[in-house]
């Protein structure tokens, strides 16, 4: 994914200083039609749905999913029918286009002045396929190292390798496929991969050569795992009840645990935090497209963006949202990322269907080893 890290971070840092265009309601919208939202669990709250209805008169319902694969499988099973708007990560969008499950956006109907310019530019790779834009960026976040400040052992310079220190054995939680990437970055930094890790996303030969090495190391350290996770709730539960003291998790996991008073810190390893961007996409057979554009334009207001961040702990692409956030939310971001960390983000490359199939093959071998 060819995103300028410096441009993105610069755009994010000045967001609060930019005034968003006032939200305008299109009274011609048929508000009696229900907007069906299919998004990540925890992303759409009752407060958000109520505010959206108050601003537009449109009723909306929310159905949650837990993984990108769950979303993809659901849409493939229904041939893009059943929902009006979805929120995949940008690296997976070309796969939806290949399977003919989504439709291009009518970019003229979106209030782009409410979206961070850096996020929009950063979503060109993946979000634009064959000259057509399918993706309106909504949020971004990272997957890095969450750890118990009292019980976990970490190096002076945080690394993905810290997960596998002998002192942390039995207390590690990771997501199968992304743990393999974290190990890959650790090995690449030590000069132990046959190809650059990014080549794994370009062709099967490099992918298999790299992941054979990665899987061997992962399997050797599997006894360190307290619990594998695949959803947000599972990652949080690993720390709350299943003995995890350190893990490779989303930033929202640490944010939520901190808000409950747990002594959990979150940091970017020297190899780079895994960074992702999500956004709004319209399924091929959506039946309430007019209301989708009203929802996107509602989201691109500071108030709506701030509601999203307070609910998730992720970073909204709506201009001005950060200025409305609680002090503890701002503090979490400042504590978790230095300027160097933000400049060193490792953005997930486009994951085409062939890669996802191989990735899942290696994940299954890891989990069953």
TISE-398010 format. One line per 3 residues: number of its first residue (from 0); for each residue z negated, y, x of C-alpha. Coordinates in steps of 0.02 Angstrom, whole numbers. Layout:
NUM> Z,Y,X; ... .
This chain:
0> 0,0,0; 58,157,88; -73,283,35 .
3> -123,426,148; -310,400,168; -338,578,223 .
6> -237,648,79; -329,539,-46; -502,585,18 .
9> -457,769,28; -398,763,-153; -557,675,-207 .
12> -672,795,-116; -600,950,-197; -590,878,-371 .
15> -740,973,-436; -664,1138,-386; -505,1113,-486 .
18> -501,1165,-668; -423,1036,-783; -301,1087,-918 .
21> -391,1092,-1088; -363,938,-1193; -245,968,-1337 .
24> -236,856,-1489; -69,803,-1560; -102,812,-1747 .
27> 57,715,-1781; -24,557,-1713; -55,427,-1847 .
30> -244,418,-1825; -263,279,-1953; -193,155,-1828 .
33> -319,69,-1717; -301,82,-1527; -338,-86,-1447 .
36> -406,-69,-1269; -416,-219,-1151; -512,-169,-995 .
39> -641,-227,-869; -813,-270,-938; -924,-115,-941 .
42> -780,9,-924; -773,75,-1101; -938,122,-1182 .
45> -984,165,-1361; -1011,344,-1303; -832,352,-1238 .
48> -758,277,-1396; -857,398,-1504; -803,548,-1400 .
51> -621,492,-1404; -628,478,-1594; -715,646,-1611 .
54> -580,729,-1505; -428,642,-1581; -479,559,-1744 .
57> -414,393,-1675; -514,233,-1696; -518,124,-1541 .
60> -588,-49,-1504; -630,-122,-1335; -611,-303,-1277 .
63> -677,-343,-1101; -610,-455,-964; -689,-502,-798 .
66> -547,-528,-673; -367,-479,-639; -316,-660,-661 .
69> -398,-667,-834; -300,-513,-884; -136,-582,-818 .
72> -161,-752,-900; -204,-673,-1067; -46,-567,-1069 .
75> 64,-709,-1012; -6,-820,-1150; 40,-689,-1283 .
78> 199,-621,-1201; 122,-447,-1188; 59,-443,-1367 .
81> -114,-408,-1436; -168,-248,-1348; -105,-70,-1331 .
84> -174,-25,-1160; -236,-124,-1008; -314,-76,-840 .
87> -249,-184,-696; -263,-140,-513; -108,-55,-445 .
90> -70,-195,-322; -43,-316,-468; 73,-207,-572 .
93> 237,-271,-496; 187,-445,-553; 173,-387,-734 .
96> 346,-308,-718; 418,-470,-645; 350,-566,-795 .
99> 416,-433,-916; 243,-403,-990; 233,-212,-981 .
102> 337,-59,-1021; 371,99,-919; 269,255,-957 .
105> 348,406,-1039; 286,519,-899; 326,677,-998 .
108> 190,634,-1124; 50,628,-996; -55,778,-942 .
111> -40,745,-756; -125,912,-717; -288,826,-763 .
114> -264,689,-633; -302,703,-447; -137,733,-358 .
117> -193,619,-216; -226,475,-336; -57,497,-420 .
120> 34,500,-252; -70,354,-191; -17,247,-339 .
123> 170,266,-307; 173,99,-213; 142,-30,-347 .
126> 135,95,-490; 320,136,-478; 438,-13,-489 .
129> 627,7,-475; 612,193,-502; 505,183,-659 .
132> 319,226,-668; 212,96,-757; 39,153,-700 .
135> -72,305,-732; -219,299,-609; -393,298,-686 .
138> -517,255,-550; -542,188,-376; -680,99,-284 .
141> -718,-20,-143; -781,-192,-100; -892,-191,53 .
144> -1067,-243,106; -1217,-235,-11; -1382,-285,67 .
147> -1568,-288,37; -1643,-159,155; -1802,-262,174 .
150> -1734,-438,194; -1556,-437,262; -1506,-436,445 .
153> -1366,-314,489; -1288,-256,651; -1303,-79,715 .
156> -1119,-62,672; -1098,-145,502; -967,-285,500 .
159> -901,-419,384; -967,-536,518; -1145,-485,472 .
162> -1131,-593,318; -1124,-745,430; -1268,-704,548 .
165> -1389,-852,559; -1530,-741,495; -1437,-718,329 .
168> -1400,-903,301; -1435,-955,123; -1437,-777,58 .
171> -1252,-730,50; -1149,-693,-106; -960,-669,-100 .
174> -806,-680,-211; -699,-824,-150; -529,-746,-120 .
177> -590,-577,-59; -717,-659,58; -569,-740,144 .
180> -490,-568,168; -655,-499,236; -663,-643,359 .
183> -481,-609,401; -519,-428,444; -666,-483,550 .
186> -558,-609,644; -413,-487,662; -531,-359,738 .
189> -580,-492,865; -399,-536,902; -412,-711,825 .
192> -271,-711,697; -94,-771,738; -14,-629,637 .
195> -74,-458,579; -171,-484,417; -52,-371,320 .
198> 91,-489,363; 6,-616,250; 67,-514,101 .
201> 247,-511,163; 294,-693,188; 224,-868,163 .
204> 236,-918,346; 119,-779,404; 5,-803,253 .
207> -20,-989,285; -40,-968,473; -173,-835,451 .
210> -264,-916,306; -273,-1085,392; -375,-999,528 .
213> -476,-898,401; -515,-1049,292; -578,-1149,441 .
216> -703,-1012,487; -752,-985,305; -787,-1170,281 .
219> -892,-1176,440; -1005,-1042,366; -1008,-1103,187 .
222> -1189,-1162,202; -1238,-978,210; -1184,-951,28 .
225> -1320,-930,-103; -1194,-900,-242; -1010,-863,-267 .
228> -968,-726,-392; -812,-682,-488; -874,-550,-611 .
231> -986,-397,-599; -1128,-481,-694; -1123,-631,-578 .
234> -1131,-522,-423; -1282,-428,-489; -1365,-589,-542 .
237> -1348,-660,-368; -1468,-526,-304; -1582,-521,-456 .
240> -1616,-706,-480; -1522,-818,-358; -1591,-769,-189 .
243> -1450,-663,-118; -1502,-535,13; -1328,-483,72 .
246> -1154,-494,0; -976,-433,-4; -976,-346,-174 .
249> -902,-202,-269; -986,-33,-249; -1037,-40,-432 .
252> -1146,-193,-397; -1253,-98,-273; -1253,58,-383 .
255> -1320,-38,-532; -1452,-130,-432; -1509,33,-352 .
258> -1524,113,-524; -1644,-27,-571; -1754,12,-420 .
261> -1695,-131,-310; -1696,-95,-121; -1509,-121,-106 .
264> -1399,-19,11; -1209,-16,17; -1099,19,166 .
267> -922,7,234; -901,-114,380; -815,-58,538 .
270> -661,-160,490; -639,-52,334; -701,-65,155 .
273> -577,-153,39; -514,-14,-74; -427,-31,-241 .
276> -360,80,-379; -351,41,-564; -256,127,-701 .
279> -182,127,-874; -32,18,-914; 53,-15,-1081 .
282> 92,-196,-1129; 270,-233,-1182; 228,-264,-1365 .
285> 95,-130,-1392; 104,-70,-1572; 11,96,-1556 .
288> 94,180,-1408; 68,358,-1474; -120,335,-1468 .
291> -110,265,-1291; -46,433,-1228; -185,522,-1323 .
294> -311,407,-1238; -241,438,-1064; -241,626,-1092 .
297> -418,618,-1160; -471,523,-1004; -394,656,-891 .
300> -531,780,-938; -688,810,-835; -803,755,-976 .
303> -717,588,-1007; -701,552,-821; -886,586,-797 .
306> -931,467,-940; -831,332,-852; -916,360,-684 .
309> -1090,359,-762; -1050,195,-847; -973,106,-697 .
312> -1022,189,-533; -838,197,-485; -740,354,-443 .
315> -637,435,-581; -465,510,-549; -498,644,-681 .
318> -509,816,-600; -680,897,-613; -771,737,-662 .
321> -879,734,-506; -950,906,-544; -1029,836,-704 .
324> -1111,683,-626; -1299,652,-612; -1377,687,-443 .
327> -1412,503,-410; -1228,459,-433; -1174,591,-308 .
330> -1310,533,-187; -1250,353,-195; -1075,406,-141 .
333> -1142,513,1; -1257,375,62; -1123,240,54 .
336> -975,324,141; -959,434,293; -801,535,320 .
339> -748,403,446; -776,265,318; -665,354,193 .
342> -529,379,323; -539,194,367; -520,119,193 .
345> -418,-43,188; -312,-28,31; -264,-191,-53 .
348> -77,-220,-25; 38,-268,-168; -6,-445,-219 .
351> 155,-522,-283; 149,-681,-389; 194,-795,-242 .
354> 49,-723,-142; -74,-738,-286; -27,-922,-307 .
357> -58,-956,-122; -216,-850,-122; -285,-953,-266 .
360> -239,-1113,-175; -341,-1062,-23; -484,-998,-132 .
363> -492,-1166,-222; -496,-1257,-56; -637,-1143,2 .
366> -740,-1166,-156; -720,-1354,-156; -746,-1379,32 .
